[in-house]
């Protein structure tokens, strides 16, 4: 389980702050290989040597990486039916298992699905490429993290011990993290908070403030707004209206500041007699 503070929103509607929340994230892959018996008569599996891998499908939505490969068996003309046994059973959340086969070339393609988490056998009779869906390779669990936000159908997190950026989950798959999904932020600072305000994700450092720009994983980047003013505690972040305009406020090492998302202004003079924080 991961323990984290969460301040996030979906569709521009902010969720409330929650502290001490626990949740187990990730899509653990099978740790054991299926057993492939000798090919039997019939079927249409291409002649040649093959191995198989299994993936777990969680909640009919998110798929794990593959299991270890089965042993090698060879299909010959007329003997092209592959019997699989000892197919691993998943843990909590697994609703199906996918079966992948290669042509002794390391490229695994989907050949079938077991639509439950109980069956342990499968019979492969298909031609290669009949369902050419490649085996997932980068559906890893998140690293240990301290801050989290939901934005653009992905989970953005600040890894513990990382001082240069944040990572994000695959689009629509909040439990799967590709190691390449990394955004470099203020290189000389430590991320202290992530917050969604006016539909945009903002990244606070101890001494910096910026936003994530772009709309897709290949266009995301960090935009610096201020490299002198940061946030000392994510629990101080809140949205308050100034002249009917929702404005982002937070506590920095130099007092309270506020922003409209583009500029940063000093705000302690206006509110010092009105606040009472116990952080």
N, C-alpha and C positions, 0 to 999 in steps of 0.2 A: 504493500500500500504506500501511496505517496501522501504526505501531509503538506497542505499548501493554503495560502490565502488566495482568494479568487475575487476579482473585480472585472466583470465582463459584460457583454451585451450581445443580443442577437437581433438582427434587423433594426438596429439603432435603439432598441429598448434595453436600458441597463438592468442587469440583475443586481440584487443587493449584495453588499459586502458579506462574506462569510469567512470566519476564521476557524482553524482547527478542523476543516473538512478533510475526510479521508476518502480516497477512491483508488481502486486498483486499475491501472491503465495498461494498454498493450494487448497484442494478440499473440500469445505464446504459440510457437510452432510445435508440431509433434517431435518428440525426442527419440522415437524408435522408428525403424524402417518397416514397411510392409514386407511380407514374404511372397516372392514370386515363384510359383511352381513351374515345372516343365510344361511347355506349350502342348496343347492337346489338339485333336483334329477339329476341322471346321474353322470358322472365323475368318477375319480379313486383315489381321494385324500384318503389316509388311514383313516380309522375310528378312532375317538379320537379327542382331543382338539388341536387347532392350533392357532398360531398368525403369523403375517407377518411384515416384515420390508422392506423398500425401500432404495436403494442407488442411487446416481447420478453418471453417467459415463461422464467424461469430454473428449471432442475431441476423442471419441471412443477409449480411451487409459487408462486414470487414473480413478479409482473408489474411491468414498468416503466411509467413515464409514456408518453404517446403521442409519435409522431414529428411532424414538421411535416405540415401537411395537404397532400393532393394538390391538383392543379388542379380547377376546377369543371367538371362536365359535367351536361347536362340529359337526364333520361329523359322520353320522351313515350309516349303510348298505343301499346302493342305493341312499343315499342323500350325494353325494360326489363331488359337484361342488361349489367352493368358489368364490363368487362375491366380488371384491374389487372396491371401489370407493374412491374419494377424494385423489387419489395418488398425492403426492406433485410434483409441477413443479419447475425445477431448474432455476438458474440464468445464467449469461454469461458463455459460454463454455460447458454447459450441452447438450449432444447430445442423451442421452438415459437414461432410468431408469431400474435398475434390481430389480426383485421381489424375496424375500427370505421368506421361510416358515419353521416353526419349528414344531416338534411333541410334543409340550408341555414339551420339555426337554432342551430348551435353545440353541439347536444346529440348526442354520439356514442354509438351503441349497437352492441354486438357483433353481427356478421353472419357470422363464420366464423373458423376456426383452421387454420393450416398446421402440422401436427404434425411438423415437422422444422425444421432450420436450413439447408436447401439450396434449396428451391423459391423461385422469385422471381415466380410468377404466381398469380392467383386470379380466379375468376369469381363475381361476386355476382348472385344471382337472387332473393334473399329479400325478403319484405315487411318493412317496418320493424316492430320490436318483436317479431319472432319469437324473438329471443334478447336480451331487453332488459337487458343487463349494461352499466352505464355505464363509460366510459373512466376509468381511474385518473388522478387529478390531483395527488396528494400523495405519490407513492412516490419520495421523494428519497433520495440516499445520506446517510450521517451526516456531520455536520461533523467537522473535525479534533478528535480527543479525546485525553485522557490517561489516563482511568480507565474501566473497563468492568465490568459485572456482568450476569448472566443471572438474571431473576426474573419469575415469572408469564408465562412464554412470550414475554417481550420482552427486548431488549437495552437496558440503561440505561447511559448514558455521561455523562461530565463533559467538556464541550467545552473545548478549550484557550482560555485567555483569558477564559472566563466565570466570574464571581465570585458568581453568584446562584442557580444551579440546575443541573439535569440534564435531559437529553432521553431519550426512549425510543422504540424501534422500534414499528411496528404489531404487534399481537398475532399471533403465529405467523409473522411475516415479519421475521426479524432483520436483513435488509438494507434495509428500507424505513422511512424516517423521515418522518413527517408534521410539518411545522413547528409545528403546534399541540400536539404531544406534549412539553410543557415543564412542569417542576415547579420552582417557586421554593423554594429552601432558605434557609439563613441568609444574609440579604442583605448583611451586612457581613463575610463571610468567603470564603475560597477553598476549594473542594472538594479534598481531598487523598486520599480513598479511598472506594470503594464496596465493601461486603462483605455477603454473605448469611449470616445466623446465625439458627439456629432457625426457618428458613422465612421470615424477614423481611429486607428490604433496609435496611441501615444506611448513612447518609451521614456521613462524617467531614469536617469542615473543619479548618483549621489551629488554630482555637480553638473548635470547636463539634462537637456530636455529636447526631444525630437519626435518625429512621427514616421510611421511606415507608409510609404507611397507605393503606388501600383495596385493592380487588381488581380493578378494571377501569380502563381509561384515563380514564373520566369521573369516577372517584372517587378517584384517586391524589392524595395531598397529603403535605406534609412536616410531621412532628411533632418539635418541638424537645425534646431530652432534657436537654442541658446546653450552655449557650452560653459556657462558660469553658474547658472541657477538650476538646481536639481531638487530632488525630493528625499527627505531623510526618513520618511515613514509612510508606507502606502496606505495606512489606515487614516491618514489625514486628507486624502484626496476626496473631493466632493464637488458637485455641481451646484452652483447657486446663481440666481438670476440678478443681473445688474441692468436696470432700466429695461426689464422684461426680456433680457437676453441671457440664456443659460451660459454660464461662464465656469470654466474649470479652475478650482482653487486647490492649493496644496501647501504643505509646510516644508520650507527649505532650511538650510543651515543659517540663512540670513533673514528669516522671517517668512511671513505668508506672501505668496505670489499668486497671480491669476493669469489666465490666458484665454484668448478666443480661438486658439489653435494656430495662430500665425505670429503673434507677438507675446511677450511676457512682461507683465507689469507688477510693480510692488504694491501689496495690498494691506500690509500690517497696520498702517496708519488709520485705515478706515474701520478696522474690526477689532483692534487690540482690546477694547473694553467690552467686547461682545462675546468672546470665545472663552471656553474653559475646557481644555483638552487634558485627558489623562491617558497618555500613551505609555 
